Amino acid sequence: MTTPSSEQDAAALWAAKLAAWRVPAERAGAAAAPAFPVQRFVDIADLVVTLDSPSRRVATAALLKGGTVLDVGCGAGSGSLPLAPPAGRLIGVDLRVSMLEAFRVRAAARGVPATAVLGAWQEVLVDLKPADVVVSHHLAYGVDDLAAFAHTLTAHARRRVVLELSDVHPVSWTAPYWQPILGLEPPEGPTWKDALAVLRGAGFEVQVEREDDPAPLPAETDDDQLVFLRRILRVGEERDDELRELLRDHPRPPWRHVTTLWWTAT
């Protein structure tokens, strides 16, 4: 049995490893980080609806025909669109109007009613009724208090909660850029195993689904990656020549290994 001390240690370690990937303000050359481009999320959503995956299978197994799915941090709908059918209604929560519009458009194209909810999960979920299945894809690495997040998702699920996350922090591929661009040693972690430790330490009977083959990502240009790097490293266009040189040897991988963590809502 996990002790309270080890639970707290796992949660603190998770939060600390996440914080390490945030570029210190004194090293940030750009005043404000631009928003992630919606098109990237659209491309991912359009790709995943054509694919089988552990997350899709686990969530579908808990859905009756016409059931409801709550997608927290929905983006353009990559976590919930593949579930319709059998899902008969989708509810998407996101911070950006443009993401929710992309989500609504894609749900309509699949012929499934969708409700878009604008706001942070901490603020808006309290007003939402439970759904049969709650999913959240690739939001975990943006949540410092992962245990509180999991408890909130569980409180809104009648049958099952399904999280999908990349095996390692999604910007880990930028590690080779930290020393030459920021003058800092790159952070390490967290990984899906750290997330699992937090969740099990918080009392969830988490099941793990993994596949050996990596999940593909949509193709992108060097310019797309350059925009992403500026945002993550908090630098301006004046560093573009250096970034382009590094990109030749360290491009973003065209795939990612992902893990599905799920548990029954009881």
N, C-alpha and C positions, 0 to 999 in steps of 0.2 A: 504494500500500500504506500502511496506517495505521502510523505509527511508535509505539513504546512510549510516547513522551512524550504524543502526542495521545490515545492510549488512556487513559492515566492522567488527562489533563486532562478528558476526557469523563466518566469515572467520578466524578472529584472534583466536577465541576460538577453532575452528577445528584444526588449525595448532598447537596451544599450546598443545592440548590434544594428538595429534599425537606425538609431540616431547617428551612428558613425558614418552612414552614407549621405548625411546631409552636409553639404559643403559649408564650412564655417563662414559666418558673415564677413569676417575680415579677409577671407580669401576669394569671395565672390566678386567677380569683375562686372557682372551684369546686375543692374539695379533690381530687376524683377524677372522671374522665370516665365516665359510665355507658356500658355496652355498647350497640352499635348494635342496634336492635330486630330480632329475627329475622323478624318479619312482613314487613319491607321486602324482605329477601332472598327470602322465600317468594314475595312478589308478583312480583318480578323473574324468578325461576325459572319461575313459572307462565306469565308472559308470553312469555319467550323460546322456550319449547318450541313455540310456535305460529308462530314467525317464521323466515324464511330469513335468513341472514347470511353474510358472508364467512368468519367463523370456523367456522361450521357446515359450510360447503361445503369449506373447506380441510381440516378435520379428517376429515370423512367420506371425502374422496378418498383418504386414507391408511389407511382402515380396511377390512379384510376382514370378511365376515360373521362375527359372533361374536367379533370382536376385543375387546381390552381397552383401557380408557381410564383414565388416572390424572388426577384433577382436583385440583390443588394450590390450596388456599384455596377449597374448593368452595362454601362457603356452603350454600345450599339446593339447589345443583346446576345453576346456570344455564349453566356451561361444558360439562358432560358429559351432562345429561339429553337435550338435543336430538340427541345422537349415538346414541341407542338407540331403534330400530335404526339402523345395522347393528351397533353395539357390542353385545356379548353379556355384558359384565361391566364394572362401574364400580367404581373405587376412589376414595374421596373423603378428602382430608386437610384438617382444619380445627382451629382452636384451641378451638372451643366445642362442647360436647356438644349444645346446643340446635340448632345449625346442622346437625350431623351427623344428628340425629334427623329434621330436616326433609328432609335429603338422602335418608335411607333410606326415608322414607314416600313420597317422590315417585318414587324408583326402583322401589319395589314396585308403585306404581300403573301404571307403564309396563311392568311385567312383566320387569324386568331385575335380575339379582342384583347387589347392591352391598355393598361392604365399606367401613366407616367407620373412619378412623384418626385418633385424637385426638392433637394435638400440633403443635408448630412444625415447619415443613418442614425446618429445619436439623437437627432431632433425629430425626425419624421416617423420613425418606426413606432413610436409610442402611440400614434394615432391610427395605425393600420391594423386590420384584423388578421388573424393567422391565415396562412396558406397551407396547402397540403405539403408542399416541398419548398424549402428555402435554399437557394443556391447563391453562392458568391464566388466569382472567378477572379483570381489575381488581385484581390483587394487586401488580402491578409497582410502583405508586406507594407501596406500603408496604414496599419492599425497598431499603435503602440500597446494598447491594453487588449490583447487578443482574447483573454478569458472573458472580459466583459462583452466583447463583440460576440463571442460564441454563445454566451448566455442570452443575449438579446435575440440572436437569430433563432435559438431554440425556442424561446418564448413565442415566436411567431410561426412556428412550424407544427403542423398537426401530425406529420408522419416522419419526415426525414430532413436533415440538414446536410448539404453537400458543398464542401469547399474544394476549389481547385487552385493550386499554386505551383509556380515553377520550383524546381528542385532547389535552386539557389536564388538569392535576391535578384530581381530582374535586371538590375544595372550592374551586376557583378562583371559583366563583360567589359565594362569601362575601367576596370582596375589598372590596365597598363597606361591609362591616361593620367592617373592621379599624380604621379611623381613629376613627369615632364610639364604638365599643365598647371598643377596646383602646388607642387613642391611638397606633397604629402604622401605618406605611405598609404596604400589603399586599404580599406577595411576588409574584414573577413566575415562571412556569414551575414545574416542568419540563413538557415536552410529549412527545408520542410521538416527535418528531424527536430529542429528547435521548436517549430510550431506544434508538432505532435507532443513534445514534452510539456509545453504550456497547457495544451488542451486536456491531455490525460491527467496532468497535475491538478487541473480545475475540476476533475470528476467526470469528464465525458468519456464514454466508452467508444473511443474513436476506432474506426476500421480504416485500413489503408489499401488503396488500389493503385497499382503502378504498372506501366508497360515499359518494355525494354526499348522500344522504338521511340525516338523523339517526335514531338508534335511539330508539324511544319508551320512556318510563319509566312505571311505574304511577302512577296518580293518588295524591295524598296531600293531607291537610288542612293548614291553617295550623298547627295544633297539632303535627302530625308534624314540620313543618319547624322549629318552635320548639324541639322536643326536640333535633333534629339540631344546630341552631345553638348551643344551650347546650353540647352535647358538644364541638363543634369549637372554639368560642371560649373554652371553659373558664370559663363564667360561670354564676351561679346564677339562680334564679327572680326575684331582685330586679331583674334587667335585662330582664324580659319585656316591659314596656311599651315600652322602647326598641327591642327586637328586633321587636315586632309592628309598630311604626311603620315600621321599615326594610323589613320583609317586604312591605309594601304596594307598594313601588317595586322591590324586589329579591328576588322569590321564586325558589326553585329552578326552573330550566327543566324543562319536562315531557319533555325529550328530551336526548340527548347524542350528539355525534359520536364515533364509535369507530374505532379502527384495529386491524387484525390483523397481527401480526408472526409469521412462521413460518419454520422451517428444517427441513431433513432431518437426522435423527439418524444420524451416521456415526462 
